[in-house]
Amino acid sequence: MTFSTKHVIFISFMLFSMFFGAGNLIFPPSLGQLAGEHLWIALAGFIVSAVGLPILGVIAIAKAGSFHQLNVRVHPMFAFIFPFFIYIAIGPGLAIPRAGSLAFEMGVAPFLPASLVENPISMLVYSLVFFGFVAWLCMYPSKLINLFGKLLTPILLALIAIIFVKSLIDPIGSIELPKGNYVANPAFQGFLDGYLTMDALAALAFGIVIANTLTSQGVVDSKKRSLYMMYASLGAGLLLSVIYMILGYLGAASASLGEAANGAVILSNVMNALFGTSGSLLLGIVFTLACFCVSIGLITSCSQFFNTAIPRVSYKMWVIILAILSTTIANLGLTQILNISVPILGMIYPIAIVLIFLGLMDDMIKSNRSIYISVISFVALFSILDTINNVFLDEKWRGIFDILPFYNEGIGWIIPALVGLIVGYLVGAVRKNIMD
């Protein structure tokens, strides 16, 4: 089957909606307000990491054929353990319940009396309805392309376009001088901000959904499926870049409205300035829609993974299980879950990034298992020790880690990765000589 341009656009819309959650709404406005006149330089760095890494993740999955095929190049045990941690961390362990909570906080709470907002029953009722609808729509993953491509994504894009056009017609304010690290190193600071979105993890998780959707649409040839996955990732990346530029501009223009603690407050101030009291309603719809789309994408991808790993439990049963877990966690202590899940995310994120780059370099390293094992092992050791130091030892080993270049910027894993690459290459060369 040959896909038309329309089909590729719909798949791109689908992938965009799965990526674009509440966190993606919040980061760019904060960057914009702090970057000020250095906005576009900072956004360039942000887009390189926040968009570039997820695109490369999908392309790496497409080249390998599947997430499992990429992981198994390291080791069969790794191919089970690593994806398990990813799907738990970005699924019911953090991202899904957080999406439900943020949808309530931004989409419903502003319109309720304080007594109802503080009443736990309100959140319980909302999350039951929210995740109930999410689970219902996840029951038919083959229809997601129509849901996202023809309905949810166009609505979300139209709402953001309305906000942007309104900001051009009625300017919010002037862009001010940059602050903090955005004064001297705006591009690098923007890169680090985009890196911290951790969307590369989602890219690895969503690959299975895109691949299965293409298969359900009749694309059974693996090479064509990989090609369309690449097209979809580039299309989604283009959309993300445009939206990030719009949100960054809104943040930069909001400086005259006063400093804000986070991107959500910045957007609230912007919407009130542009639309008055109706601005809160429009922003609530945008947040709710973004959280809803991400929740559908995450529950679908997690359910498909767990169904493959444990086929005795059907896909639909996994949808129900994950929806119930997400509802429970969203109501019974999201703060504690964040305290556990965020360090785990920080631990597995460097491993995911080097795995992506190894997958992209596979033609050069020729699936050399020594390189895969060595690079992953060095980076995993660094990540585990760093997590132990931060979580359990109150940074007692900080002096040792500070030796590594870029450690304070959050990318101290680069040197361990390079060392692992050299060691793996040498080990592989020695083994080849012995076998010859």
C-alpha positions as MATLAB code, in Angstrom:
seq = 'MTFSTKHVIFISFMLFSMFFGAGNLIFPPSLGQLAGEHLWIALAGFIVSAVGLPILGVIAIAKAGSFHQLNVRVHPMFAFIFPFFIYIAIGPGLAIPRAGSLAFEMGVAPFLPASLVENPISMLVYSLVFFGFVAWLCMYPSKLINLFGKLLTPILLALIAIIFVKSLIDPIGSIELPKGNYVANPAFQGFLDGYLTMDALAALAFGIVIANTLTSQGVVDSKKRSLYMMYASLGAGLLLSVIYMILGYLGAASASLGEAANGAVILSNVMNALFGTSGSLLLGIVFTLACFCVSIGLITSCSQFFNTAIPRVSYKMWVIILAILSTTIANLGLTQILNISVPILGMIYPIAIVLIFLGLMDDMIKSNRSIYISVISFVALFSILDTINNVFLDEKWRGIFDILPFYNEGIGWIIPALVGLIVGYLVGAVRKNIMD';
ca = [
       0.000    0.000    0.000;
       1.217    3.503   -0.816;
       0.253    6.212    1.618;
      -1.009    9.512    0.280;
       0.287   12.841    1.542;
      -2.961   13.177    3.512;
      -2.279    9.932    5.377;
       1.249   11.065    6.261;
      -0.122   14.382    7.550;
      -2.666   12.575    9.728;
       0.054   10.313   11.160;
       2.167   13.415   11.839;
      -0.787   15.041   13.611;
      -1.237   11.891   15.659;
       2.405   11.807   16.752;
       2.392   15.537   17.497;
      -0.624   15.202   19.797;
       0.969   12.281   21.607;
       4.069   14.374   22.308;
       2.403   17.679   23.080;
       1.308   17.594   26.698;
       1.042   20.111   29.506;
       4.795   20.103   30.078;
       5.365   21.132   26.475;
       2.973   24.023   26.989;
       4.789   25.247   30.093;
       8.488   25.111   29.161;
       8.612   27.496   26.138;
       6.832   30.460   27.805;
       9.271   30.282   30.725;
      12.168   30.217   28.292;
      10.698   33.150   26.378;
      10.251   35.363   29.428;
      13.799   34.689   30.678;
      15.494   34.830   27.258;
      13.920   38.149   26.326;
      15.744   39.698   23.377;
      17.746   36.487   22.965;
      14.504   34.579   22.394;
      15.181   33.209   18.923;
      18.720   32.081   19.710;
      17.486   30.328   22.860;
      14.580   28.766   20.977;
      16.982   27.423   18.354;
      18.855   25.563   21.074;
      15.590   24.432   22.663;
      14.259   23.044   19.386;
      17.516   21.158   18.703;
      17.051   19.099   21.877;
      13.286   19.226   22.563;
      12.383   18.419   18.944;
      15.582   16.966   17.529;
      16.033   14.205   20.109;
      12.442   12.891   19.841;
      12.655   12.912   16.027;
      15.947   11.016   16.178;
      14.317    8.584   18.607;
      11.512    7.737   16.198;
      13.996    7.479   13.312;
      16.196    5.127   15.361;
      13.174    2.903   16.058;
      12.218    3.021   12.386;
      15.715    2.032   11.280;
      15.910   -0.830   13.770;
      12.431   -2.085   12.897;
      11.099   -1.889   16.465;
      12.076   -0.776   19.948;
      12.690   -4.409   20.871;
      15.045   -4.944   17.940;
      17.034   -1.888   18.995;
      17.250   -3.030   22.619;
      18.159   -6.631   21.815;
      21.353   -5.411   20.143;
      22.575   -4.723   23.672;
      21.330   -7.917   25.338;
      18.048   -9.892   25.511;
      17.763   -9.165   29.246;
      18.287   -5.453   28.599;
      15.554   -5.640   25.950;
      13.102   -6.614   28.688;
      14.284   -4.569   31.680;
      14.974   -1.196   30.055;
      11.646   -0.809   28.206;
       9.853   -1.930   31.371;
      11.390    0.963   33.322;
      10.587    3.417   30.528;
       6.943    2.426   30.196;
       6.386    2.429   33.954;
       8.112    5.796   34.441;
       6.435    7.677   31.578;
       3.192    5.755   31.991;
       1.272    5.051   35.213;
       4.272    5.970   37.352;
       4.360    9.623   36.387;
       3.199   11.085   33.080;
      -0.337    9.693   32.850;
      -1.521   10.581   36.387;
       0.270   13.930   36.135;
      -1.646   14.690   32.941;
      -4.935   14.000   34.709;
      -3.968   16.180   37.655;
      -2.839   19.082   35.465;
      -5.994   18.860   33.367;
      -8.011   19.269   36.567;
      -5.843   22.085   37.942;
      -5.828   24.133   34.727;
      -9.109   23.121   33.099;
     -11.566   22.797   35.970;
     -10.202   24.123   39.265;
     -10.180   27.825   38.192;
     -13.960   27.672   37.717;
     -14.863   25.892   40.961;
     -15.377   27.356   44.435;
     -12.329   26.940   46.686;
     -14.243   24.531   48.911;
     -14.839   22.160   45.987;
     -11.262   22.422   44.720;
      -9.929   21.423   48.127;
     -12.445   18.588   48.441;
     -10.751   15.344   47.270;
     -14.081   14.101   45.915;
     -13.883   16.701   43.128;
     -10.574   15.363   41.853;
     -11.804   11.791   42.179;
     -14.932   12.432   40.121;
     -12.999   14.380   37.495;
     -10.240   11.768   37.145;
     -12.811    8.956   36.853;
     -14.511   10.790   33.990;
     -11.214   11.890   32.398;
      -9.538    8.481   32.431;
     -12.820    6.764   31.643;
     -13.015    8.636   28.337;
      -9.308    8.058   27.704;
      -9.688    4.305   28.257;
     -12.744    4.145   26.020;
     -10.903    5.802   23.134;
      -7.810    3.630   23.692;
      -9.879    0.473   23.156;
      -9.649    0.968   19.390;
      -6.040    1.970   18.623;
      -6.484    1.511   14.871;
      -8.923    4.432   14.907;
      -6.536    6.820   16.658;
      -5.249    8.185   13.359;
      -8.727    9.534   12.605;
      -9.274   10.755   16.168;
      -6.011   12.683   16.277;
      -5.573   13.554   12.616;
      -9.104   14.741   11.869;
     -10.348   16.024   15.227;
      -8.157   16.556   18.292;
      -4.977   17.900   16.703;
      -6.719   20.367   14.350;
      -8.748   21.699   17.286;
      -5.627   22.123   19.437;
      -3.690   23.813   16.630;
      -6.623   26.103   15.844;
      -6.876   27.227   19.474;
      -3.165   28.027   19.658;
      -3.383   29.850   16.311;
      -6.251   31.985   17.666;
      -4.164   32.934   20.693;
      -1.162   33.813   18.520;
      -3.160   35.919   16.058;
      -4.817   37.774   18.929;
      -1.365   38.530   20.391;
      -0.330   40.076   17.067;
      -3.480   42.176   16.790;
      -3.299   43.345   20.417;
       0.390   43.206   21.444;
       0.891   42.170   25.046;
       4.020   44.219   25.640;
       7.614   44.761   24.609;
      10.346   42.139   24.819;
      12.843   42.932   27.562;
      16.508   42.145   28.278;
      17.544   38.516   28.876;
      18.178   37.177   32.366;
      20.386   34.570   33.995;
      22.206   32.133   31.734;
      20.299   33.477   28.740;
      22.509   36.594   28.766;
      25.805   34.936   27.812;
      24.806   31.477   26.563;
      21.206   31.611   25.291;
      21.572   28.803   22.739;
      23.197   26.385   25.193;
      20.726   27.215   27.953;
      17.856   26.706   25.513;
      19.363   23.359   24.542;
      19.485   22.310   28.205;
      15.876   23.407   28.740;
      14.765   21.293   25.793;
      16.842   18.371   27.023;
      14.992   18.441   30.337;
      11.628   17.865   28.642;
      12.776   14.207   28.302;
      10.602   13.730   25.222;
      13.153   11.310   23.767;
      11.777    8.714   26.193;
       8.292    9.277   24.827;
       9.653    8.894   21.290;
      10.896    5.404   22.118;
       7.567    4.523   23.690;
       5.396    5.955   20.911;
       7.249    4.120   18.158;
       5.184    0.999   18.792;
       1.914    2.930   18.383;
       2.945    4.517   15.094;
       4.228    1.200   13.740;
       1.041   -0.649   14.746;
      -1.148    2.126   13.340;
       0.637    1.957    9.980;
       0.273   -1.828    9.970;
      -3.458   -1.529   10.674;
      -3.678    0.887    7.739;
      -2.210   -1.747    5.421;
       1.478   -0.808    5.472;
       2.921   -4.288    6.093;
       6.261   -3.875    4.315;
       8.860   -3.110    7.007;
      10.911   -0.744    4.832;
       7.866    1.310    3.832;
       6.658    1.340    7.420;
      10.035    2.656    8.588;
      10.006    5.312    5.860;
       6.532    6.544    6.821;
       7.542    6.601   10.489;
      10.423    8.894    9.564;
       8.101   11.147    7.547;
       5.665   11.282   10.467;
       8.413   12.176   12.931;
       9.629   15.017   10.713;
       6.076   16.309   10.288;
       5.425   16.163   14.029;
       8.767   17.858   14.655;
       7.860   20.716   12.328;
       4.555   21.243   14.145;
       6.257   21.129   17.542;
       8.848   23.675   16.401;
       6.182   26.121   15.194;
       4.160   25.796   18.410;
       7.276   26.204   20.557;
       8.135   29.404   18.699;
       4.614   30.752   19.266;
       4.667   29.891   22.978;
       8.185   31.261   23.382;
       7.117   34.526   21.752;
       4.106   34.792   24.078;
       6.399   34.267   27.058;
       8.858   36.899   25.873;
       6.079   39.418   25.263;
       4.632   38.802   28.724;
       7.546   40.358   30.629;
       5.568   43.582   31.146;
       2.878   41.555   32.953;
       5.319   40.755   35.755;
       7.547   37.836   36.633;
       5.862   34.462   37.064;
       6.870   31.326   38.922;
       6.326   29.002   35.978;
       5.013   28.699   32.440;
       1.456   27.953   33.557;
       1.256   31.277   35.414;
       2.806   33.073   32.418;
       0.171   31.633   30.089;
      -2.594   32.519   32.541;
      -1.360   36.121   32.646;
      -1.133   36.229   28.843;
      -4.634   34.840   28.365;
      -6.131   37.269   30.848;
      -4.403   40.153   29.084;
      -5.585   39.042   25.647;
      -9.087   37.733   26.332;
     -10.066   38.951   29.779;
     -12.073   36.555   31.914;
     -12.755   34.255   28.945;
      -8.998   33.710   28.636;
      -9.003   31.272   31.536;
     -11.656   29.194   29.793;
      -9.715   29.084   26.527;
      -6.480   28.179   28.324;
      -8.294   25.491   30.282;
      -9.541   23.934   27.042;
      -6.017   23.966   25.569;
      -4.505   22.327   28.662;
      -7.276   19.760   28.918;
      -7.019   18.831   25.261;
      -3.223   18.537   25.417;
      -3.358   16.367   28.548;
      -6.142   14.263   27.048;
      -4.167   13.566   23.865;
      -1.000   12.669   25.739;
      -2.902   10.348   28.067;
      -4.421    8.506   25.110;
      -1.004    8.120   23.498;
       0.670    6.933   26.688;
      -1.997    4.435   27.734;
      -2.128    3.059   24.188;
       1.653    2.647   23.901;
       2.019    1.203   27.416;
      -0.864   -1.232   26.868;
       0.565   -2.427   23.560;
       3.979   -2.943   25.170;
       2.665   -4.854   28.198;
       0.376   -6.915   25.987;
       3.417   -7.930   23.931;
       5.492   -8.653   27.063;
       2.663  -10.473   28.903;
       0.273  -11.686   26.163;
      -1.913  -13.610   28.617;
      -3.407  -10.262   29.582;
      -5.231   -8.756   26.627;
      -4.565   -5.276   25.270;
      -7.996   -4.020   26.381;
      -7.460   -5.383   29.883;
      -4.148   -3.536   30.073;
      -5.949   -0.341   29.057;
      -8.355   -0.808   31.959;
      -5.558   -1.661   34.406;
      -3.480    1.363   33.446;
      -6.497    3.693   33.551;
      -7.362    2.478   37.057;
      -3.740    2.777   38.221;
      -3.452    6.280   36.786;
      -6.708    7.361   38.428;
      -5.574    5.957   41.771;
      -2.123    7.539   41.664;
      -3.509   10.893   40.551;
      -5.715   10.896   43.667;
      -3.460    9.281   46.268;
      -0.275   11.286   46.304;
       1.154   12.487   43.040;
       3.835   14.367   44.981;
       5.304   11.141   46.371;
       5.151    9.556   42.945;
       7.059   12.516   41.515;
       9.709   12.127   44.210;
      10.243    8.520   43.114;
       9.676    8.759   39.381;
      11.679   11.891   38.573;
      15.004   10.376   39.770;
      14.210    7.212   37.797;
      13.540    9.308   34.704;
      16.821   11.121   35.244;
      18.591    7.782   35.539;
      17.212    6.178   32.374;
      17.191    9.286   30.154;
      20.953    9.284   29.366;
      20.724    5.572   28.572;
      17.858    6.265   26.180;
      19.781    9.023   24.412;
      22.930    6.967   23.840;
      20.782    4.039   22.684;
      19.153    6.342   20.122;
      22.518    7.508   18.810;
      23.842    3.957   18.676;
      20.790    2.997   16.630;
      21.415    5.885   14.244;
      25.111    4.910   13.971;
      24.371    1.237   13.436;
      25.443    1.297    9.781;
      28.853    2.530   10.944;
      29.322    0.212   13.909;
      27.639   -2.705   12.112;
      25.585   -3.846   15.134;
      28.806   -4.400   17.084;
      27.473   -5.799   20.359;
      30.703   -4.936   22.177;
      30.110   -1.249   21.447;
      26.431   -1.411   22.426;
      27.200   -3.214   25.690;
      30.185   -1.029   26.590;
      28.507    2.340   25.907;
      25.265    1.377   27.658;
      27.184   -0.087   30.627;
      29.371    2.991   31.173;
      26.439    5.390   30.877;
      24.198    3.192   33.056;
      26.889    3.017   35.750;
      27.245    6.793   35.684;
      23.467    7.303   35.839;
      22.967    4.845   38.694;
      25.800    6.320   40.790;
      24.610    9.857   40.063;
      21.065    8.956   41.122;
      22.333    7.307   44.325;
      24.417   10.399   45.054;
      21.484   12.785   44.531;
      18.714   10.753   46.164;
      20.361    8.845   49.012;
      23.719   10.519   49.780;
      22.699   14.186   49.690;
      25.332   14.844   46.995;
      28.304   13.714   49.113;
      30.070   12.552   45.931;
      29.491   15.870   44.196;
      33.207   16.698   44.111;
      33.949   13.531   42.148;
      31.197   14.138   39.601;
      32.188   17.787   39.155;
      35.337   16.553   37.399;
      33.194   15.507   34.442;
      32.663   18.216   31.800;
      29.060   19.491   31.571;
      28.024   17.626   34.735;
      26.519   20.759   36.288;
      24.556   21.305   33.071;
      22.937   17.864   33.354;
      24.835   16.111   30.566;
      27.778   14.663   32.468;
      27.123   11.294   30.819;
      28.854   12.412   27.596;
      32.376   11.433   28.738;
      31.304    7.984   30.034;
      29.573    7.429   26.675;
      32.718    8.332   24.722;
      34.871    6.136   26.962;
      32.415    3.294   26.464;
      32.539    3.797   22.701;
      36.347    3.561   22.653;
      36.444    0.548   24.973;
      33.719   -1.232   23.012;
      35.515   -0.620   19.720;
      38.804   -1.966   21.106;
      37.155   -5.040   22.625;
      35.335   -5.723   19.365;
      38.584   -5.363   17.375;
      40.439   -7.759   19.706;
      37.649  -10.329   19.460;
      37.627  -10.057   15.681;
      41.404  -10.628   15.514;
      41.152  -13.658   17.800;
      38.353  -15.175   15.696;
      40.280  -14.507   12.484;
];
